[in-house]
Amino acid sequence: MIKLFKDYFQKSKVFLYPILGIAKGARYIPEETYMSWANETDSNFEDMKLFCVYKTQGGSAYAAFEDRKLLKNKLFIDCKSLDNDLQVYIFDFSDFPQTWLAVKDGIYSKIHEREKQTILSFFGEHGIISDTIESYMYPDYYHEDYASQLNVSDDLIKNVWEVCDKPDLNKETLKIINGKNHLIIEKSISLPNNL
């Protein structure tokens, strides 16, 4: 079974974040993930950096998570504070150029096979969400399902090939607006946290 999403969801959170190796259902999850940072003049999509915004929780449990899963992550390159309780952790994806470009261009079937398996492992083997994510990366197996759900011809879906919309690069860009006493991050709709 597959699910059709009517609202936009962060493609970076679905296709790139799992590559960090942080287990689904971890106690601490990012507020959002981005593929570019508008406020950083040297950070654009071509840099292949993933920006994960976390609300710092304080305490030893968060410190242990931060140390093991974020700061010691093999892809970690930098961390920047936004305000008292928000941090941006920056990860380098330049070792995954095929996957990065496939996600940026919305050609999810071209994600490298190694990363496809990592993403599928993250979402698990069973359930509507895992089937839907699999359909994005292996659309040829699901064209008939999408044609049926959308009430269109199989040929139309096969001609389009990809079954997930392209990333909205504007929504995949971290933007910080200076508020009165704090920073405001423009958030977009994400897949439910209970994936």
Secondary structure as UniProt FT lines:
FT   HELIX           11..15
FT   HELIX           17..20
FT   TURN            24..25
FT   STRAND          32..34
FT   STRAND          36..37
FT   TURN            38..39
FT   TURN            41..42
FT   HELIX           45..47
FT   STRAND          49..55
FT   HELIX           59..65
FT   HELIX           66..71
FT   TURN            74..75
FT   STRAND          76..83
FT   TURN            84..85
FT   STRAND          86..92
FT   TURN            94..95
FT   HELIX           97..105
FT   HELIX           108..110
FT   HELIX           113..123
FT   HELIX           128..137
FT   HELIX           139..141
FT   HELIX           143..150
FT   HELIX           154..160
FT   TURN            169..172
FT   STRAND          173..174
FT   STRAND          176..178
FT   STRAND          183..185
FT   TURN            193..194
//
